[in-house]
Amino acid sequence: MLLVTVPVYGLELGASPLMLGVILSSQYLLPFLLAIPLGGVVARHGGRITLLAGAFVMTAGLLLMQVLPGYYGLIGGQLLIGLAHLQMVLSAQTIISSLATGPKLESYFGWYATWLSGGQVVGPLLAGGWIHWAGGVDNLFLVMAGIALLGGLCGMALTGDATSGMSVTRKQTGFRAQALLMRHNTGVQVSITITVAGMFALGVYGSYLPVYLDSLEMSAVMIGALVSLRSGVSMVIRPFIPRIIHTVGGREKATILALCTVSVGLACMGFSGNAPVIALLSILVGLGGGLTQPLSMVVLAESVEREQRSGALGMRLMANRAVHFVAPLMFGAILSVSGFGLSFGLSGLFIGLVAVVLLRLQRQRGVI
């Protein structure tokens, strides 16, 4: 719901493109700084309690946006929500990564990502409909706070390994341990590269597509529908990830194909001025993005020991949030001096270049 609500609210406040970039990026600042330490926290205390804690922090961030109007409340809430989202995602990924290996783990992460996409399909539609019905953001942050709290409380049903932590040291989960993994573990390198490319694309798409559509004078309902379309496509294909990998001839080919698809969809987005073409390009971004993130998680989970997974997943999420933090700022800066065509075009070109680098890395090391 925030994918639509925050950009629209920022525009209501009269934010410039650069200021909008600051607002959108603020959600990813604390996760970038704290992702690795939080990985150690999850490993020590287990996934359930950290998931619940994240839900309470997210609720607090949304309530802050509601009770403190303006930039201060918006940015403060974004900071808390970013930290909470990191905590909840890291907890969930740690739990799932311990359940299986190989194609079965691909399937598990595929289903996990499917439900994530489900939320990203329904959320923008609800937010767009609310804004259209209420004539503005109004009490929407309060509604989101209730949804976040309810979702977090569902985590109390988790059992088994999710309720217990393990004894780990800083040598296994700290910054130095992750630096060594990044330096010597090729699987980790490949996973982080996939994450950087995929998250850059989704960060630009999620942050500025609503702004672009608003500049085309589309309604809030249409904006919500087009933003949801990408997530809907990702949701539909993710349960079939093992079959897709088998069909195209392995993870390496599936990854490169996915990044190229995202690159084309994003690069052409800013030159499209009507809803049907934008919808087609959103489908391309959804297809590619639907594959990249589950593949990144699977590669990482299979490349490290169980005691290292929470910390390594934290490092992956740190890279994820760093890209999410930088991408809107870069896009906003380029947009300030050029149009949407050049901004989206350069973003798509960057994804294409990362795909080339990843292809060379995979062929040299034979990881995937």
PAKOL-276324 format. One record per atom (N, C-alpha, C): residue in three letters; x, y, z. Coordinates in pm, whole numbers, padded with zeros to 5 digits, always signed. Atoms other than C-alpha are relative to their C-alpha. Layout:
<recs>
ALAXYZ...
</recs>
This chain:
<recs>
MET+00082-00120+00000MET+00000+00000+00000MET+00086+00126+00000LEU-00091-00115-00004LEU+00295+00231+00067LEU+00054+00035-00138LEU-00052-00026+00134LEU+00407+00194-00296LEU-00077+00110-00071VAL+00084-00104+00059VAL+00117+00415-00398VAL-00016+00119+00095THR+00036-00104-00096THR+00044+00610-00079THR+00111+00101+00023VAL-00110-00092-00032VAL+00388+00758-00007VAL+00028+00096-00116PRO-00021-00097+00109PRO+00452+00903-00358PRO-00117+00098-00016VAL+00115-00088+00015VAL+00096+01039-00377VAL-00004+00103+00113TYR-00003-00092-00114TYR+00121+01191-00028TYR+00112+00103-00015GLY-00110-00092+00024GLY+00459+01340-00115GLY-00036+00107-00102LEU+00044-00097+00100LEU+00309+01504-00422LEU-00104+00096+00059GLU+00097-00087-00067GLU+00023+01638-00207GLU+00071+00106+00083LEU-00078-00095-00080LEU+00287+01803+00012LEU+00081+00096-00087GLY-00074-00087+00090GLY+00443+01964-00297GLY+00147-00034-00013ALA-00141+00041+00005ALA+00767+01762-00293ALA+00055+00009-00142SER-00072-00001+00127SER+01017+01822-00575SER+00047-00141-00032PRO-00051+00135+00031PRO+01158+01518-00762PRO+00113-00044+00092LEU-00111+00037-00087LEU+01474+01529-00551LEU-00049-00025+00142MET+00056+00020-00134MET+01279+01568-00224MET-00078-00130+00007LEU+00073+00127+00005LEU+01058+01281-00330LEU+00097-00117+00008GLY-00103+00104-00008GLY+01373+01076-00380GLY+00050-00018+00142VAL-00043+00007-00140VAL+01482+01160-00024VAL-00104-00073+00083ILE+00108+00064-00075ILE+01143+01056+00114ILE-00004-00150-00028LEU+00010+00140+00038LEU+01136+00729-00079LEU+00123-00080+00045SER-00123+00068-00037SER+01498+00646+00003SER+00014-00017+00150SER-00019+00002-00146SER+01467+00712+00377SER-00039-00132+00062GLN+00043+00129-00053GLN+01292+00379+00429GLN+00114-00101+00003TYR-00105+00101+00015TYR+01613+00198+00335TYR+00131+00037+00069LEU-00123-00044-00065LEU+01870+00391+00541LEU+00037-00089+00118LEU-00030+00082-00117LEU+01847+00204+00874LEU+00022-00147-00036PRO-00030+00137+00040PRO+01819-00140+00707PRO+00140-00017-00059PHE-00135+00007+00056PHE+02139-00066+00517PHE+00105-00007+00111LEU-00098-00007-00109LEU+02321+00010+00844LEU-00011-00119+00096LEU+00023+00095-00108LEU+02167-00261+01064LEU-00033-00141-00047ALA+00042+00131+00050ALA+02094-00559+00837ALA+00085-00113+00055ILE-00087+00108-00047ILE+02397-00765+00938ILE-00013-00023+00150PRO+00024+00025-00143PRO+02363-00708+01316PRO-00135-00066+00029LEU+00131+00062-00020LEU+01994-00797+01291LEU+00000-00148-00040GLY-00013+00142+00034GLY+02094-01122+01121GLY+00046-00081+00120GLY-00044+00067-00122GLY+02278-01216+01439GLY-00110-00009+00104VAL+00113-00001-00096VAL+01974-01119+01649VAL-00099-00110-00035VAL+00095+00103+00044VAL+01747-01346+01443VAL+00057-00139+00029ALA-00061+00131-00023ALA+01994-01636+01468ALA-00004-00036+00149ARG-00005+00028-00144ARG+02017-01603+01848ARG-00137-00020+00062HIS+00131-00001-00067HIS+01650-01549+01931HIS-00109-00073-00078GLY+00100+00070+00078GLY+01466-01732+01652GLY-00089+00094-00080GLY+00075-00082+00093GLY+01232-01611+01380GLY-00130+00055+00054ARG+00134-00043-00041ARG+00901-01587+01565ARG+00003+00130+00079ILE-00001-00118-00085ILE+00989-01330+01831ILE+00048+00123-00076THR-00048-00114+00078THR+01181-01110+01585THR-00103+00044-00104LEU+00108-00034+00093LEU+00892-01127+01339LEU-00107+00085+00071LEU+00098-00077-00077LEU+00651-01005+01608LEU+00052+00139+00034ALA-00058-00130-00032ALA+00888-00728+01712ALA-00004+00093-00121GLY+00005-00080+00122GLY+00909-00611+01351GLY-00140+00052-00029ALA+00138-00043+00023ALA+00529-00597+01326ALA-00038+00117+00089PHE+00031-00109-00092PHE+00504-00374+01633PHE+00070+00130-00041VAL-00072-00119+00045VAL+00772-00137+01501VAL-00064+00058-00126MET+00066-00047+00122MET+00599-00118+01162MET-00130+00073+00033THR+00123-00066-00044THR+00271-00032+01332THR+00029+00138+00056ALA-00038-00129-00058ALA+00444+00244+01526ALA+00038+00101-00108GLY-00039-00089+00109GLY+00592+00389+01205GLY-00119+00054-00076LEU+00120-00043+00071LEU+00255+00400+01032LEU-00085+00096+00084LEU+00072-00091-00089LEU+00091+00562+01335LEU+00067+00136+00006LEU-00073-00126+00001LEU+00365+00827+01334LEU-00036+00081-00124MET+00041-00069+00122MET+00279+00913+00973MET-00140+00060+00013GLN+00137-00045-00013GLN-00086+00946+01071GLN-00013+00120+00096VAL+00018-00103-00103VAL-00046+01163+01381VAL+00091+00121-00019LEU-00091-00112+00023LEU+00240+01383+01256LEU+00003+00032-00150PRO+00006-00031+00144PRO+00145+01527+00914PRO+00125+00077-00046GLY-00111-00074+00057GLY+00409+01668+00682GLY+00124-00086-00019TYR-00123+00072+00032TYR+00765+01577+00593TYR+00060-00072+00120TYR-00063+00062-00116TYR+00881+01503+00949TYR-00065-00135+00034GLY+00069+00125-00026GLY+00616+01241+01010GLY+00021-00103-00109LEU-00016+00090+00113LEU+00655+01096+00663LEU+00137-00066+00001ILE-00136+00056+00000ILE+01033+01054+00682ILE+00025-00082+00126GLY-00017+00077-00123GLY+01028+00943+01047GLY-00070-00135-00008GLY+00071+00126+00017GLY+00766+00681+00968GLY+00069-00093-00098GLN-00072+00081+00097GLN+00960+00565+00665GLN+00122-00069+00062LEU-00116+00058-00067LEU+01268+00509+00883LEU-00040-00122+00084LEU+00046+00110-00085LEU+01075+00292+01131LEU-00053-00116-00083ILE+00058+00105+00084ILE+00889+00102+00860ILE+00110-00079-00071GLY-00110+00069+00066GLY+01212+00024+00676GLY+00070-00098+00093LEU-00064+00087-00099LEU+01370-00119+00992LEU-00089-00119+00031ALA+00094+00108-00032ALA+01056-00321+01073ALA-00012-00099-00114HIS+00013+00088+00116HIS+01024-00458+00720HIS+00123-00090-00012LEU-00122+00079+00003LEU+01387-00571+00727LEU-00008-00113+00103GLN+00007+00099-00107GLN+01331-00749+01059GLN-00096-00114-00035MET+00100+00102+00032MET+01021-00931+00936MET+00045-00089-00117VAL-00046+00076+00117VAL+01168-01034+00600VAL+00117-00090+00037LEU-00117+00078-00040LEU+01496-01150+00754LEU-00043-00120+00084SER+00051+00110-00083SER+01306-01360+01010SER-00064-00107-00088ALA+00069+00097+00086ALA+01091-01522+00742ALA+00097-00077-00088GLN-00095+00067+00089GLN+01380-01596+00506GLN+00089-00098+00076THR-00082+00090-00081THR+01587-01749+00787THR-00076-00129+00030ILE+00082+00117-00028ILE+01301-01983+00879ILE-00010-00090-00123ILE+00021+00079+00121ILE+01241-02092+00520ILE+00129-00065-00049SER-00127+00051+00052SER+01610-02138+00433SER+00044-00129+00068SER-00039+00120-00073SER+01639-02417+00691SER-00088-00120-00031LEU+00100+00105+00021LEU+01355-02627+00550LEU+00040-00105-00102ALA-00030+00096+00107ALA+01513-02793+00244ALA+00120+00050-00081THR-00104-00039+00095THR+01773-02779-00037THR-00047-00035-00141GLY+00026+00038+00139GLY+01777-02807-00417GLY-00133+00049-00052PRO+00128-00041+00060PRO+01454-02792-00620PRO-00110+00024+00103LYS+00103-00019-00103LYS+01244-02825-00303LYS+00014+00138+00064LEU-00021-00133-00056LEU+01402-02510-00159LEU-00039+00107-00101GLU+00046-00092+00104GLU+01344-02336-00493GLU-00151+00015+00005SER+00145-00004-00008SER+00979-02429-00460SER-00048+00076+00123TYR+00039-00068-00124TYR+00957-02309-00099TYR+00017+00151-00013PHE-00023-00144+00016PHE+01113-01972-00177PHE-00089+00058-00109GLY+00093-00046+00101GLY+00898-01951-00486GLY-00137+00031+00058TRP+00129-00023-00063TRP+00583-01987-00277TRP+00006+00117+00099TYR-00018-00115-00090TYR+00718-01744-00016TYR-00008+00131-00079ALA+00002-00122+00083ALA+00782-01485-00287ALA-00136+00020-00066THR+00134-00012+00058THR+00439-01562-00436THR-00092+00078+00093TRP+00087-00070-00096TRP+00263-01448-00120TRP+00047+00143+00024LEU-00048-00138-00005LEU+00489-01143-00099LEU-00060+00081-00115SER+00057-00068+00117SER+00376-01053-00449SER-00150+00018+00016GLY+00143-00013-00023GLY+00018-01119-00344GLY-00033+00126+00078GLY+00019-00123-00075GLY+00046-00843-00088GLY+00025+00124-00084GLN-00033-00113+00086GLN+00202-00616-00349GLN-00101+00017-00113VAL+00110-00013+00096VAL-00090-00688-00582VAL-00119+00069+00066VAL+00120-00050-00067VAL-00367-00621-00335VAL+00023+00139+00059GLY-00028-00126-00068GLY-00196-00333-00152GLY-00020+00124-00085PRO+00020-00119+00084PRO-00168-00080-00437PRO-00143+00019-00047LEU+00139-00012+00041LEU-00521-00160-00550LEU-00085+00059+00113LEU+00073-00053-00114LEU-00658-00096-00200LEU+00034+00148+00023ALA-00042-00138-00024ALA-00451+00220-00162ALA-00054+00094-00107GLY+00051-00083+00109GLY-00547+00355-00504GLY-00150+00021+00011GLY+00144-00013-00018GLY-00915+00283-00439GLY-00035+00092+00116TRP+00026-00086-00116TRP-00902+00449-00095TRP+00023+00147-00035ILE-00034-00139+00035ILE-00730+00762-00230ILE-00105+00059-00094HIS+00103-00047+00093HIS-00984+00785-00511HIS-00132+00026+00073TRP+00126-00012-00073TRP-01279+00733-00275TRP+00003+00116+00100ALA-00008-00103-00103ALA-01155+00967-00001ALA+00047+00134-00053GLY-00051-00125+00056GLY-01012+01230-00234GLY+00136+00039+00054GLY-00133-00027-00056GLY-00668+01199-00072GLY+00038-00113+00094VAL-00052+00105-00088VAL-00462+00997+00174VAL-00085-00016+00126ASP+00091-00001-00115ASP-00679+01095+00475ASP+00050-00095+00111ASN-00036+00089-00111ASN-00673+00812+00740ASN+00060-00132-00048LEU-00049+00125+00058LEU-00507+00554+00514LEU+00115-00060+00081PHE-00110+00053-00080PHE-00194+00525+00732PHE-00052-00075+00123LEU+00060+00067-00115LEU-00418+00430+01026LEU-00051-00139-00038VAL+00047+00130+00050VAL-00577+00152+00820VAL+00118-00096-00019MET-00118+00083+00022MET-00233+00023+00722MET+00060-00047+00132ALA-00052+00039-00130ALA-00124+00022+01087ALA-00077-00120+00055GLY+00080+00113-00045GLY-00413-00210+01171GLY+00032-00128-00075ILE-00034+00117+00082ILE-00327-00443+00882ILE+00137-00057+00041ALA-00135+00044-00039ALA+00042-00455+00983ALA-00003-00073+00134LEU+00008+00064-00132LEU-00044-00538+01344LEU-00067-00136-00008LEU+00070+00127+00015LEU-00289-00811+01244LEU+00090-00104-00067GLY-00090+00093+00068GLY-00037-00965+01005GLY+00110-00051+00091GLY-00105+00042-00092GLY+00235-00967+01268GLY-00049-00098+00105LEU+00055+00089-00102LEU+00011-01132+01527LEU-00021-00142-00052CYS+00012+00133+00060CYS-00041-01420+01283CYS+00129-00080+00019GLY-00127+00068-00021GLY+00327-01498+01341GLY+00006-00079+00128MET+00003+00077-00125MET+00237-01629+01687MET-00031-00147-00026ALA+00032+00140+00032ALA+00121-01947+01512ALA+00123-00080-00042LEU-00121+00072+00041LEU+00478-02034+01408LEU+00048-00094+00110THR-00048+00100-00096THR+00623-02344+01574THR+00134-00056-00047GLY-00122+00068+00041GLY+00929-02569+01557GLY+00123+00087+00012ASP-00126-00074-00003ASP+01267-02415+01471ASP-00020+00150+00005ALA+00026-00144+00001ALA+01104-02073+01430ALA-00006+00058+00140THR+00015-00049-00138THR+01060-02050+01808THR+00130-00004+00078SER-00125+00015-00074SER+01419-02128+01905SER+00117+00057-00078GLY-00121-00054+00062GLY+01751-01960+01839GLY+00113-00100+00011MET-00119+00085-00008MET+02102-02100+01827MET+00117+00083+00052SER-00119-00067-00052SER+02436-02018+01979SER+00095+00032-00115VAL-00090-00044+00106VAL+02636-01813+01729VAL+00091+00109+00053THR-00097-00102-00041THR+02938-01585+01758THR+00009+00108-00106ARG-00020-00107+00097ARG+03034-01260+01589ARG+00084-00047-00118LYS-00081+00053+00110LYS+03286-01461+01385LYS-00085-00066-00106GLN+00090+00064+00096GLN+02989-01631+01221GLN-00103+00096-00058THR+00108-00087+00044THR+02743-01341+01191THR+00038+00147-00016GLY-00037-00141+00000GLY+02937-01012+01220GLY+00043+00052-00136PHE-00040-00065+00125PHE+03058-00767+00958PHE+00123-00068-00062ARG-00122+00061+00053ARG+03399-00931+00927ARG-00029-00136-00063ALA+00037+00131+00056ALA+03244-01274+00872ALA-00067+00015-00136GLN+00069-00020+00128GLN+03022-01139+00594GLN+00096+00052-00107ALA-00100-00049+00096ALA+03316-00957+00434ALA+00083-00116-00055LEU-00075+00117+00045LEU+03507-01286+00421LEU-00083-00086-00094LEU+00087+00076+00090LEU+03209-01463+00269LEU-00008+00068-00136MET+00012-00074+00125MET+03172-01191+00009MET+00127-00009-00082ARG-00129+00004+00070ARG+03539-01215-00076ARG+00031-00137-00057HIS-00046+00133+00037HIS+03578-01591-00098HIS-00110-00093-00049ASN+00110+00091+00034ASN+03233-01746-00151ASN-00067+00048-00129THR+00053-00042+00130THR+03133-01731-00516THR-00152-00001-00003GLY+00145+00004-00005GLY+02775-01832-00443GLY-00058+00127+00062VAL+00043-00125-00064VAL+02740-01531-00214VAL+00017+00116-00098GLN-00023-00106+00098GLN+02891-01306-00483GLN-00109+00002-00106VAL+00104+00008+00103VAL+02643-01429-00742VAL-00134+00046+00056SER+00126-00037-00063SER+02351-01391-00502SER-00011+00152+00018ILE+00002-00144-00023ILE+02445-01032-00413ILE-00013+00075-00132THR+00009-00065+00131THR+02491-00942-00781THR-00143-00005-00054ILE+00139+00012+00043ILE+02144-01075-00866ILE-00089+00096+00079THR+00080-00088-00086THR+02000-00884-00571THR+00014+00146-00039VAL-00025-00140+00036VAL+02164-00555-00670VAL-00076+00038-00127ALA+00068-00030+00127ALA+02029-00573-01025ALA-00151+00002+00017GLY+00144+00010-00014GLY+01681-00687-00932GLY-00059+00109+00087MET+00053-00102-00091MET+01635-00444-00644MET+00013+00141-00057PHE-00011-00131+00066PHE+01762-00149-00847PHE-00119+00021-00092ALA+00113-00012+00092ALA+01498-00219-01108ALA-00131+00021+00074LEU+00125-00010-00073LEU+01218-00271-00858LEU-00007+00128+00082GLY-00001-00125-00074GLY+01328+00031-00655GLY-00039+00118-00087VAL+00035-00106+00094VAL+01309+00260-00957VAL-00146-00013-00043TYR+00137+00024+00046TYR+00986+00101-01079TYR-00102+00036+00108GLY+00096-00023-00107GLY+00809+00108-00743GLY-00006+00144+00048SER-00005-00136-00053SER+00923+00457-00645SER-00053+00103-00099TYR+00029-00106+00095TYR+00873+00650-00967TYR-00106-00032-00104LEU+00109+00025+00094LEU+00616+00468-01177LEU-00127+00075+00041PRO+00119-00080-00036PRO+00331+00624-00970PRO+00016+00148-00035VAL-00025-00141+00033VAL+00493+00967-01021VAL-00013+00021-00151TYR+00008-00009+00147TYR+00528+00904-01396TYR-00145-00008-00047LEU+00141+00015+00039LEU+00167+00788-01424LEU-00081+00122+00041ASP+00068-00122-00043ASP+00051+01090-01224ASP+00028+00114-00098SER-00033-00105+00097SER+00236+01315-01472SER-00076-00018-00131LEU+00082+00027+00119LEU+00034+01145-01748LEU-00148+00022+00028GLU+00137-00033-00043GLU-00280+01251-01557GLU-00091-00122+00005MET+00083+00119-00021MET-00397+00898-01486MET-00062+00006+00139SER+00070-00001-00128SER-00642+00838-01202SER+00074-00086+00102ALA-00063+00078-00106ALA-00538+00695-00865ALA-00032-00149-00015VAL+00038+00140+00021VAL-00729+00375-00946VAL+00086-00063-00109MET-00083+00052+00108MET-00540+00331-01274MET+00145-00016+00044ILE-00137+00009-00051ILE-00208+00403-01100ILE+00013-00125+00087GLY-00004+00118-00085GLY-00286+00139-00838GLY-00002-00129-00080ALA+00011+00121+00083ALA-00381-00114-01106ALA+00131-00030-00074LEU-00124+00020+00074LEU-00064-00061-01312LEU+00116-00037+00092VAL-00104+00036-00096VAL+00162-00073-01006VAL-00019-00145+00046SER+00028+00137-00045SER-00010-00396-00895SER+00028-00104-00108LEU-00015+00096+00110LEU+00026-00556-01239LEU+00134-00071+00006ARG-00134+00061-00008ARG+00400-00613-01199ARG+00002-00107+00108SER+00001+00096-00110SER+00347-00785-00864SER-00089-00120-00033GLY+00089+00110+00038GLY+00058-00988-01004GLY+00067-00100-00092VAL-00073+00090+00091VAL+00273-01128-01284VAL+00105-00080+00076SER-00100+00071-00082SER+00551-01211-01037SER-00066-00107+00085MET+00072+00095-00086MET+00298-01382-00813MET-00039-00125-00078VAL+00049+00112+00080VAL+00164-01600-01094VAL+00112-00097-00038ILE-00105+00087+00052ILE+00500-01731-01216ILE+00084-00065+00110ARG-00094+00048-00101ARG+00679-01788-00884ARG-00024-00144+00046PRO+00015+00142-00035PRO+00518-02123-00795PRO+00060-00095-00104PHE-00052+00085+00107PHE+00656-02253-01127PHE+00150+00020-00022ILE-00143-00029+00017ILE+01017-02143-01071ILE+00081-00127-00028PRO-00079+00120+00034PRO+01162-02500-01057PRO-00023-00047-00143ARG+00031+00044+00137ARG+00983-02586-01383ARG+00062+00094-00103ILE-00058-00098+00092ILE+01099-02263-01551ILE+00151-00022-00010ILE-00145+00023+00000ILE+01461-02330-01447ILE+00033-00124-00083HIS-00023+00122+00077HIS+01439-02682-01590HIS-00022+00023-00149THR+00034-00022+00141THR+01282-02560-01914THR+00107+00079-00074VAL-00099-00085+00067VAL+01542-02291-01991VAL+00140-00057+00008GLY-00130+00064-00002GLY+01833-02516-01901GLY+00088+00035+00117GLY-00081-00024-00119GLY+01944-02427-01549GLY-00017+00139+00058ARG+00013-00127-00070ARG+01964-02143-01299ARG+00075+00113-00070GLU-00080-00105+00065GLU+02235-01955-01490GLU-00079+00065-00114LYS+00074-00053+00115LYS+02028-01919-01807LYS-00128+00070+00047ALA+00122-00062-00051ALA+01712-01842-01608ALA+00029+00138+00058THR-00036-00128-00061THR+01889-01563-01419THR+00029+00106-00105ILE-00036-00096+00104ILE+02036-01395-01726ILE-00123+00040-00081LEU+00123-00029+00074LEU+01706-01423-01914LEU-00090+00094+00079ALA+00085-00085-00085ALA+01522-01267-01619ALA+00051+00143+00003LEU-00057-00135-00007LEU+01761-00971-01593LEU-00016+00073-00134CYS+00018-00064+00131CYS+01744-00905-01968CYS-00145+00044-00020THR+00142-00036+00011THR+01364-00906-01951THR-00030+00126+00081VAL+00019-00119-00083VAL+01368-00654-01666VAL+00062+00122-00067SER-00071-00111+00065SER+01620-00439-01855SER-00082+00061-00113VAL+00080-00049+00112VAL+01401-00414-02165VAL-00125+00072+00050GLY+00123-00060-00051GLY+01084-00343-01969GLY+00023+00135+00064LEU-00027-00126-00070LEU+01241-00070-01756LEU+00051+00107-00096ALA-00060-00097+00091ALA+01439+00096-02037ALA-00104+00068-00088CYS+00102-00054+00091CYS+01129+00146-02253CYS-00114+00071+00073MET+00113-00050-00076MET+00899+00257-01970MET-00023+00150-00021GLY+00015-00145+00006GLY+00968+00632-01993GLY-00037+00054-00136PHE+00037-00043+00135PHE+00897+00644-02367PHE-00143-00040-00034SER+00136+00048+00022SER+00547+00499-02324SER-00098+00099+00061GLY+00094-00102-00048GLY+00257+00739-02295GLY-00141-00047+00018ASN+00136+00048-00016ASN-00048+00514-02276ASN-00002-00126+00085ALA+00014+00108-00097ALA-00176+00253-02032ALA+00029-00139-00057PRO-00026+00136+00049PRO-00169-00059-02259PRO+00149-00031-00017VAL-00144+00024+00018VAL+00201-00018-02348VAL+00069-00008+00135ILE-00059+00004-00134ILE+00293+00058-01986ILE-00035-00132+00068ALA+00039+00128-00056ALA+00098-00251-01884ALA+00087-00113-00055LEU-00084+00104+00061LEU+00296-00466-02131LEU+00141+00004+00058LEU-00134-00013-00056LEU+00627-00329-02003LEU+00003-00041+00147SER+00009+00042-00140SER+00513-00385-01643SER+00000-00152+00010ILE+00000+00147+00003ILE+00450-00749-01734ILE+00142-00052-00017LEU-00139+00042+00019LEU+00810-00779-01858LEU+00080+00016+00129VAL-00070-00022-00127VAL+00942-00628-01534VAL-00045-00103+00103GLY+00052+00099-00093GLY+00716-00862-01337GLY+00054-00140-00027LEU-00055+00131+00034LEU+00837-01169-01525LEU+00143-00014+00046GLY-00140+00006-00039GLY+01203-01090-01472GLY+00019+00011+00150GLY-00013-00018-00144GLY+01166-00965-01116GLY-00053-00118+00078GLY+00054+00116-00068GLY+00958-01269-01025GLY+00099-00114+00012LEU-00100+00107-00005LEU+01253-01495-01098LEU+00124+00039+00080THR-00132-00036-00054THR+01553-01295-00974THR+00010-00015+00151GLN-00015+00000-00145GLN+01479-01260-00604GLN-00006-00139+00064PRO-00005+00135-00054PRO+01384-01622-00522PRO+00130-00073-00036LEU-00127+00063+00039LEU+01689-01739-00721LEU+00115+00051+00085SER-00105-00058-00084SER+01910-01502-00524SER-00001-00063+00139MET+00009+00058-00134MET+01782-01641-00193MET+00041-00146+00001VAL-00036+00141+00006VAL+01821-02004-00301VAL+00151-00018-00011VAL-00145+00010+00019VAL+02180-01956-00421VAL+00072+00030+00130LEU-00066-00037-00126LEU+02275-01785-00095LEU-00020-00107+00107ALA+00028+00099-00104ALA+02104-02040+00130ALA+00080-00128-00019GLU-00074+00124+00028GLU+02284-02329-00042GLU+00151+00021+00000SER-00144-00028+00009SER+02624-02155-00038SER+00066+00017+00135VAL-00057-00022-00134VAL+02669-02114+00341VAL-00052-00105+00096GLU+00044+00092-00105GLU+02641-02325+00657GLU-00120+00057+00074ARG+00123-00042-00070ARG+02327-02313+00873ARG+00027+00115+00097GLU-00031-00104-00097GLU+02496-02100+01140GLU+00030+00134-00066GLN-00036-00123+00072GLN+02598-01847+00874GLN-00119+00061-00075ARG+00107-00044+00090ARG+02261-01814+00701ARG-00062+00132+00041SER+00064-00125-00041SER+02103-01539+00911SER+00089+00119-00029GLY-00093-00109+00028GLY+02414-01323+00885GLY+00015+00025-00149ALA-00014-00015+00145ALA+02453-01393+00512ALA-00126+00058-00062LEU+00125-00059+00049LEU+02085-01320+00449LEU-00009+00147+00040GLY-00006-00140-00041GLY+02136-01000+00648GLY+00087+00082-00094MET-00087-00070+00095MET+02424-00906+00417MET-00072+00019-00133ARG+00076-00012+00124ARG+02204-00977+00115ARG-00104+00111+00011LEU+00101-00103-00019LEU+01931-00759+00259LEU+00064+00138+00017MET-00071-00127-00008MET+02188-00489+00337MET+00026+00054-00140ALA-00019-00041+00139ALA+02280-00482-00031ALA-00132+00039-00064ASN+00135-00028+00050ASN+01910-00492-00114ASN-00043+00141+00039ARG+00046-00130-00048ARG+01833-00190+00104ARG+00092+00114-00044ALA-00092-00103+00049ALA+02146-00002-00005ALA-00041+00044-00141VAL+00043-00032+00137VAL+02029-00024-00366VAL-00133+00074+00003HIS+00127-00069-00013HIS+01677+00075-00265HIS+00019+00144+00048PHE-00028-00135-00050PHE+01826+00376-00084PHE+00059+00088-00111VAL-00071-00078+00102VAL+02048+00486-00374VAL-00084+00021-00125ALA+00071-00006+00129ALA+01818+00410-00669ALA-00096+00119-00010PRO+00089-00116+00015PRO+01544+00670-00596PRO+00074+00133-00001LEU-00078-00123+00000LEU+01806+00936-00520LEU+00063+00025-00136MET-00061-00014+00131MET+01991+00871-00845MET-00104+00034-00105PHE+00105-00023+00098PHE+01669+00855-01043PHE-00056+00141+00015GLY+00052-00134-00024GLY+01540+01173-00879GLY+00095+00107-00049ALA-00098-00097+00046ALA+01865+01357-00955ALA+00002+00010-00152ILE+00002+00000+00147ILE+01859+01251-01322ILE-00129+00062-00050LEU+00129-00053+00041LEU+01490+01333-01346LEU-00007+00152+00013SER+00000-00145-00021SER+01558+01683-01215SER+00059+00075-00118VAL-00067-00068+00112VAL+01773+01761-01520VAL-00038-00059-00135SER+00042+00061+00127SER+01607+01539-01781SER-00143-00048+00013GLY+00136+00050-00003GLY+01282+01361-01859GLY-00006-00144+00047PHE+00018+00139-00041PHE+01137+01025-01764PHE+00062-00097-00100GLY-00056+00090+00100GLY+01256+00874-02092GLY+00145-00033+00026LEU-00142+00022-00026LEU+01625+00922-02020LEU+00021-00070+00133SER-00018+00058-00133SER+01587+00832-01652SER-00029-00149+00001PHE+00032+00143+00007PHE+01412+00500-01715PHE+00096-00072-00095GLY-00091+00063+00095GLY+01638+00432-02015GLY+00134-00035+00061LEU-00129+00025-00066LEU+01960+00466-01814LEU-00013-00109+00106SER+00022+00104-00101SER+01812+00250-01538SER-00003-00138-00064GLY+00003+00127+00071GLY+01736-00027-01786GLY+00136-00041-00053LEU-00135+00028+00049LEU+02084+00001-01934LEU+00089-00053+00111PHE-00078+00047-00115PHE+02236-00042-01588PHE-00029-00147+00029ILE+00036+00140-00024ILE+02044-00369-01539ILE+00064-00090-00106GLY-00063+00078+00106GLY+02171-00490-01876GLY+00149-00019+00022LEU-00144+00010-00028LEU+02532-00415-01780LEU+00028-00097+00114VAL-00017+00094-00111VAL+02493-00603-01452VAL-00020-00143-00048ALA+00022+00133+00055ALA+02356-00901-01646ALA+00125-00051-00072VAL-00123+00039+00068VAL+02673-00903-01858VAL+00108-00039+00100VAL-00098+00030-00104VAL+02893-00893-01548VAL-00032-00134+00066LEU+00040+00125-00064LEU+02693-01174-01388LEU+00025-00119-00090LEU-00025+00109+00094LEU+02719-01388-01702LEU+00147-00039+00000ARG-00145+00029-00003ARG+03098-01356-01700ARG+00039-00068+00131LEU-00032+00060-00129LEU+03114-01438-01328LEU-00047-00145+00007GLN+00053+00136-00003GLN+02896-01746-01366GLN+00080-00094-00090ARG-00076+00085+00092ARG+03091-01878-01664ARG+00140-00028+00051GLN-00134+00018-00051GLN+03426-01826-01494GLN+00003-00096+00119ARG-00001+00078-00124ARG+03326-01991-01165ARG-00088-00123-00007GLY+00090+00114+00009GLY+03046-02229-01271GLY-00081-00024+00125VAL+00071+00011-00127VAL+02837-02154-00965VAL-00139-00053-00016ILE+00140+00035+00010ILE+02482-02188-01088ILE-00020-00111-00103
</recs>
